[in-house]
């Protein structure tokens, strides 16, 4: 790989140094990640690495709208009390048998994570999982470990489950809501079954099929503290209807010619109006939502744009093609494992921000006759980001939430206990995903 004369100038050199320094600081997790992203983005602009006149074109507005809209929709749906209703239903159907309780709750976690997102799901379910474990005198670890693994994996199956999926899907409009389900759904379903079975086998002495003495009807299941208990009944049903309608519209968006971000934003506005009528304190809710990631994503978009403008993305794509001799299978597998392993160590979003333009440039250099030729690479990137986050307790937001809430409830989720289950299952899942990419997605 030879560097062009332009690449040897000071701007590309400074660009890669700034990016590597920012990445190193992100890995230490000692400073606010959003602050680092904004500082790096501003330096890219001030030094002319990224053009001021291209700032708005660097930013993927559809992705930001989709993320913001789904965050608001998830918050309103959670505060309407539907998650608790479904949790109680699962417990009653289990007949007080710990094994069926565990399986049912993991299925509920998977569905919520795929249709909402892993963070919202964990915030809503973890307090109830801790309460269930305490009421049943069962260890909390299998429920929490299972919830983290299942949440991260299931969220990978849909466009809206993982933030990385939203980024990938909006960067390539052909990767629609239904495309994610059709292509990634089968492999994610297999991985979920393996994970539930393995966790149950590890804790089978506690998660037995014999019923408990105390029946579910007598349990006192704790709600998340911010869930409203006085939601008007008719409005609660309206919240659910709007949520289902939003999901349906996301499924048929390509036929309508609508962008996912528009649908999510419209759904969020309607949800807020109905939530207000339902008695949910939407003003307080909006203040409690995590708005900081929007600035983080904006900073990453500008940094990625600067790396493209400075020539590093072109150079990286050339190196990848030379390394793999242009083999689509090897490119997909390399990105799958690199993304998966990096996701175990830190937040994978900075990596995704750089990989998206790299994949696009790779397609240009390989003269891909259609965008569909690159689809296996996109799917490999999504699988690596979603699966890799379960490698350690601290490598995903779901794990951090579970650990923090357990500590506050005096039910510690130990790092090593999670590691002995999460790491082997994650590596095995990456191996299964490699076979799926190599033999199914790339025939």
C-alpha positions in Angstrom: 0.0 0.0 0.0 1.5 3.3 -1.1 0.6 6.7 0.3 -0.2 9.5 -2.1 1.5 12.8 -2.0 -1.6 14.3 -0.5 -1.6 11.7 2.3 1.9 12.8 3.2 0.9 16.4 4.0 0.3 17.6 7.5 -3.5 17.5 7.6 -3.9 13.7 7.1 -1.1 13.1 9.6 -2.8 15.4 12.2 -6.2 13.8 11.4 -5.1 10.2 12.2 -3.2 11.4 15.3 -6.2 13.2 16.6 -8.4 10.2 15.9 -6.1 7.7 17.6 -5.7 10.0 20.7 -9.4 10.3 21.0 -9.9 6.6 20.5 -7.3 5.9 23.2 -9.0 8.2 25.6 -12.4 6.6 24.8 -10.8 3.2 25.7 -9.7 4.4 29.1 -13.2 5.6 29.9 -11.8 8.2 32.2 -13.2 11.3 30.5 -16.7 12.1 29.2 -16.9 10.5 25.7 -19.2 13.2 24.3 -16.7 15.9 25.4 -13.9 14.1 23.7 -15.9 13.6 20.5 -16.9 17.3 20.4 -13.4 18.6 21.1 -12.0 16.3 18.3 -14.7 17.3 15.9 -14.0 21.1 16.5 -10.3 20.6 16.0 -11.0 18.8 12.7 -13.0 21.8 11.6 -10.6 24.5 12.9 -7.6 22.7 11.2 -9.5 22.3 7.9 -9.4 18.6 8.1 -13.2 18.6 7.8 -14.8 21.4 5.8 -17.2 23.8 7.5 -19.3 23.9 4.4 -19.8 20.1 4.6 -20.8 19.9 8.3 -24.5 19.3 7.6 -23.8 16.8 4.9 -21.5 14.8 7.2 -24.3 14.2 9.7 -26.7 11.4 9.1 -29.9 13.2 10.1 -32.1 10.2 9.4 -30.2 8.2 11.9 -30.4 10.9 14.6 -34.2 11.3 14.0 -34.7 7.5 14.2 -32.6 7.2 17.4 -34.4 10.2 19.1 -37.9 9.1 18.0 -37.4 5.5 19.2 -35.9 6.7 22.5 -39.1 8.8 23.2 -41.4 6.1 22.0 -39.7 3.6 24.3 -39.9 5.9 27.3 -43.6 6.6 26.9 -44.4 2.9 26.3 -42.4 2.0 29.4 -44.1 4.5 31.6 -47.5 3.4 30.4 -47.1 0.2 32.5 -47.3 -2.3 29.6 -43.9 -4.0 30.4 -45.1 -4.7 34.0 -48.3 -6.2 32.6 -46.4 -8.5 30.3 -44.0 -9.5 33.1 -46.8 -10.4 35.5 -48.5 -12.4 32.7 -45.3 -14.4 32.1 -45.0 -15.1 35.8 -48.5 -16.4 36.1 -48.1 -18.6 33.0 -45.0 -20.1 34.5 -47.0 -21.7 37.3 -44.3 -20.7 39.8 -41.7 -22.9 38.2 -38.3 -21.2 38.1 -37.2 -22.8 34.9 -40.3 -21.6 33.0 -40.1 -18.2 34.7 -36.5 -17.8 33.4 -37.4 -18.9 29.9 -40.5 -16.7 29.7 -38.6 -13.6 31.1 -35.8 -14.1 28.6 -38.3 -14.3 25.7 -39.9 -11.1 27.0 -36.5 -9.5 27.2 -35.7 -10.6 23.6 -39.0 -9.2 22.2 -38.6 -5.9 24.1 -35.0 -5.4 23.1 -35.7 -6.1 19.4 -38.7 -3.7 19.2 -37.5 -1.0 21.7 -33.8 -1.1 22.4 -31.5 -2.8 24.9 -31.1 0.2 27.1 -34.8 1.0 27.5 -35.5 -2.7 28.0 -32.9 -3.1 30.8 -34.1 0.1 32.6 -37.6 -1.3 32.7 -37.0 -5.0 33.3 -34.0 -5.1 35.7 -35.8 -3.7 38.7 -38.6 -6.3 38.2 -36.0 -9.1 37.7 -34.3 -8.2 41.0 -37.7 -8.1 42.7 -38.7 -11.5 41.3 -35.4 -13.0 42.4 -35.9 -11.6 45.9 -39.5 -12.7 46.2 -38.7 -16.3 45.0 -35.5 -16.5 47.1 -33.6 -17.3 43.9 -30.1 -16.0 42.9 -30.4 -12.8 40.8 -27.3 -13.6 38.7 -28.9 -16.0 36.1 -31.7 -13.5 35.5 -29.4 -10.5 35.1 -26.7 -12.3 33.1 -29.4 -13.8 30.9 -31.0 -10.4 30.4 -27.8 -8.7 29.4 -26.8 -11.5 26.9 -30.3 -11.9 25.5 -30.9 -8.1 25.2 -27.6 -7.4 23.3 -28.2 -10.4 21.0 -31.9 -9.9 20.3 -31.5 -6.2 19.6 -29.2 -7.1 16.7 -32.1 -8.6 14.8 -33.9 -5.4 13.9 -33.1 -1.9 12.5 -34.2 -0.2 15.8 -32.8 -2.6 18.4 -29.1 -1.4 18.3 -27.8 2.1 17.7 -25.2 0.6 15.4 -28.0 -1.0 13.3 -29.7 2.4 13.0 -26.4 3.9 11.7 -25.8 1.0 9.3 -29.4 0.9 8.1 -29.7 4.6 7.4 -26.3 4.6 5.7 -27.6 1.9 3.2 -31.3 2.4 2.5 -31.5 -1.1 1.1 -31.0 -2.5 4.6 -34.6 -2.0 5.6 -36.5 -3.0 8.8 -37.7 -6.2 7.2 -34.3 -6.9 5.6 -32.7 -7.0 9.1 -35.4 -9.4 10.4 -35.2 -11.7 7.3 -31.4 -11.9 7.1 -30.3 -11.6 10.7 -33.4 -13.1 12.3 -32.6 -16.8 11.7 -29.0 -16.6 13.1 -30.1 -14.4 16.1 -32.9 -16.9 16.9 -30.3 -19.8 16.9 -27.9 -17.8 19.2 -30.7 -16.9 21.6 -31.7 -20.5 22.0 -28.1 -21.5 22.6 -27.6 -18.7 25.2 -30.8 -19.5 27.1 -30.0 -23.2 27.2 -26.4 -22.6 28.4 -27.3 -20.2 31.1 -30.1 -22.6 32.3 -27.5 -25.5 32.4 -25.1 -23.4 34.5 -27.8 -22.6 37.0 -30.0 -25.6 36.7 -30.0 -26.4 40.4 -31.7 -23.1 41.1 -33.8 -22.9 37.9 -35.7 -26.1 38.5 -39.0 -27.1 36.9 -40.6 -27.9 40.3 -43.1 -25.2 41.4 -42.2 -22.8 44.3 -44.3 -22.9 47.4 -45.3 -19.2 47.0 -47.5 -18.7 43.9 -47.1 -15.8 41.5 -50.4 -14.2 42.5 -49.0 -13.4 45.9 -45.7 -11.9 44.8 -45.1 -8.2 45.2 -43.3 -7.2 42.0 -41.5 -3.9 42.1 -42.0 -1.5 39.2 -39.2 0.8 37.9 -39.4 4.0 40.0 -40.4 6.2 37.1 -43.3 4.1 35.8 -46.7 5.8 36.3 -49.3 3.9 38.2 -52.2 6.2 37.4 -52.3 6.0 33.6 -55.8 6.3 32.3 -56.9 2.9 30.9 -58.1 4.1 27.5 -55.0 6.1 26.9 -52.8 3.2 27.8 -54.3 1.2 25.0 -53.8 4.1 22.7 -50.1 4.2 23.5 -49.8 0.5 22.6 -51.8 1.1 19.3 -49.4 3.9 18.3 -46.4 1.8 19.1 -47.7 -1.1 17.0 -48.6 1.3 14.1 -45.1 2.8 14.2 -43.5 -0.7 13.9 -45.9 -1.6 11.0 -45.0 1.6 9.2 -41.3 0.9 9.7 -41.8 -2.5 8.1 -43.6 -1.1 5.0 -41.5 2.2 4.8 -39.7 1.2 1.5 -43.1 0.7 -0.2 -44.3 4.1 1.0 -41.0 5.8 0.1 -40.7 7.1 3.7 -37.5 7.2 5.7 -37.3 5.4 9.0 -36.4 8.6 10.8 -39.5 10.4 9.7 -41.7 7.5 10.9 -40.0 7.4 14.3 -40.2 11.2 14.7 -43.9 11.3 13.8 -44.6 8.3 16.2 -42.7 10.1 19.0 -44.8 13.3 18.6 -48.1 11.3 18.7 -46.8 9.3 21.6 -46.0 12.4 23.6 -49.5 13.9 22.9 -51.2 10.6 24.0 -48.9 10.3 26.9 -49.8 13.7 28.2 -53.5 12.8 27.9 -52.8 9.5 29.7 -51.5 11.4 32.7 -47.8 10.6 32.1 -45.6 13.5 33.1 -44.0 13.9 29.7 -42.1 17.0 30.6 -40.3 15.3 33.4 -39.8 12.3 31.3 -38.1 14.3 28.5 -35.7 15.9 31.0 -34.7 12.4 32.3 -33.9 11.0 28.8 -30.3 10.7 27.6 -29.8 13.6 25.2 -26.0 13.6 25.4 -25.5 10.8 22.8 -26.9 13.1 20.1 -23.9 15.4 20.5 -21.6 12.3 20.7 -23.0 11.0 17.4 -22.8 14.4 15.7 -19.1 14.6 16.8 -18.5 11.1 15.4 -20.1 12.0 12.0 -17.8 15.0 11.7 -14.7 13.0 12.6 -15.6 10.3 10.1 -16.2 12.9 7.5 -12.7 14.4 8.2 -11.1 11.0 7.8 -12.8 10.6 4.5 -11.8 14.0 3.3 -8.2 13.5 4.4 -7.9 10.3 2.4 -7.6 7.8 5.3 -10.8 6.0 4.4 -9.6 5.5 0.8 -6.3 4.2 2.1 -7.9 1.9 4.6 -10.2 0.4 1.9 -7.3 -0.1 -0.4 -5.3 -1.9 2.3 -8.3 -4.1 3.2 -8.7 -5.1 -0.5 -5.0 -5.9 -0.8 -4.9 -7.9 2.4 -7.9 -10.1 1.4 -7.1 -10.1 -2.4 -10.6 -8.7 -2.9 -12.3 -11.7 -1.3 -15.8 -10.7 -0.1 -15.8 -13.5 2.4 -12.5 -12.6 4.0 -13.5 -8.9 4.2 -16.7 -9.8 6.0 -15.0 -12.2 8.4 -12.3 -9.7 9.3 -14.8 -7.0 10.0 -17.0 -9.4 12.0 -14.2 -10.4 14.3 -12.5 -7.1 14.6 -15.8 -5.4 15.4 -16.8 -8.2 17.8 -13.5 -8.1 19.7 -13.3 -4.3 19.9 -16.9 -4.2 21.2 -15.7 -6.3 24.2 -13.2 -3.6 25.1 -15.1 -0.4 24.6 -18.1 1.4 23.1 -18.1 0.3 19.4 -19.8 3.4 18.0 -16.5 5.3 17.1 -15.5 2.1 15.2 -18.8 1.9 13.4 -18.5 5.6 12.5 -15.3 4.9 10.6 -16.2 1.5 9.2 -19.4 2.7 7.4 -17.5 5.0 5.0 -14.8 2.4 4.7 -17.3 -0.2 3.5 -18.8 2.3 1.1 -15.3 3.1 -0.3 -14.4 -0.6 -0.5 -17.5 -1.1 -2.8 -16.3 1.8 -5.0 -12.8 0.4 -5.3 -14.0 -3.1 -6.0 -16.4 -1.8 -8.7 -19.3 -3.5 -7.1 -22.0 -3.7 -9.8 -24.8 -3.2 -7.3 -25.1 -2.2 -3.6 -26.4 -5.7 -2.8 -22.9 -7.2 -3.4 -21.7 -5.5 -0.3 -24.6 -6.6 1.9 -22.7 -9.5 3.5 -20.1 -7.0 4.8 -22.8 -4.8 6.2 -24.5 -7.8 8.0 -21.1 -8.9 9.3 -20.5 -5.4 10.8 -23.9 -5.4 12.5 -23.4 -8.9 13.9 -20.0 -8.1 15.3 -21.2 -4.9 17.0 -24.3 -6.6 18.5 -22.7 -9.9 19.6 -19.4 -8.4 20.9 -21.1 -6.2 23.5 -21.8 -9.3 25.6 -18.1 -10.3 26.1 -17.7 -8.6 29.4 -20.0 -6.9 32.0 -18.7 -3.5 31.1 -18.7 -3.7 27.3 -22.3 -2.7 26.8 -24.8 -0.3 28.2 -27.1 -3.2 29.1 -24.3 -4.7 31.3 -23.5 -1.4 33.0 -27.2 -0.9 33.8 -27.7 -4.4 35.2 -24.6 -4.1 37.4 -25.5 -0.6 38.7 -29.1 -1.5 39.6 -28.1 -4.7 41.2 -25.5 -2.9 43.4 -28.2 -0.4 44.5 -30.5 -3.3 45.4 -27.7 -5.0 47.4 -27.6 -7.9 44.9 -24.2 -7.6 43.3 -23.6 -8.9 39.8 -19.9 -9.9 39.9 -17.7 -9.2 37.0 -16.0 -12.6 37.0 -19.2 -14.4 37.3 -20.5 -12.7 34.2 -17.2 -13.2 32.4 -17.1 -17.0 32.9 -20.5 -17.2 31.1 -20.5 -14.1 28.8 -17.0 -14.4 27.3 -17.2 -18.1 26.1 -20.8 -17.6 24.8 -19.7 -14.4 22.9 -16.8 -16.1 21.3 -18.9 -19.1 20.4 -21.6 -16.8 19.0 -19.0 -15.0 16.9 -17.9 -18.4 15.6 -21.5 -19.4 14.7 -22.0 -16.0 13.1 -18.8 -16.6 11.0 -20.2 -19.8 9.6 -23.5 -18.1 8.9 -21.7 -15.2 7.0 -19.3 -17.5 5.2 -21.8 -20.3 4.1 -25.2 -18.6 4.0 -24.7 -14.9 3.3 -21.8 -15.6 0.9 -22.8 -18.8 -1.0 
